[in-house]
Amino acid sequence: FQSSAGYWIKIKFPYLIIPIGFSVNSTKNLNDPIYFDVYVSNNNINWTKIFVVNELVLNGEFYFDSNKNFYLYITIVITKINVNSYSTYSDYQSFIIKNLKIIIK
């Protein structure tokens, strides 16, 4: 997706939102995603990367509360999973997301 290598989840909201964070399932399981890039867009064409997680954070909650802009789309790119923290996205074949929550203002 754009400049990030990995599998991605794109969400279109029914109305404009101000995203300030997201939460995923805990990173205690072998197949849990642990590294992320977050993009936002208003038109599904022009995307802006607003957040990058490049370290293991055990609580699974990430905040970019300095964002003050409205967006209609958010994409979360999973660039690494827990099963082998030394490998990149191309080395795994599956991952598990049990819950995904977008935190808005």
Buried (B, 14 or more C-beta within 10 A) or exposed (E): BEEBBBBBBBBEBEEEBBBBBBBBBBBEEEBBBBBBBBBBBBEEEEBEBBBBBEEEEEEBEBEBEEBEEBBBBBBBBBBBBBBEEEEEBEEBEEBEBEEBEBBBE
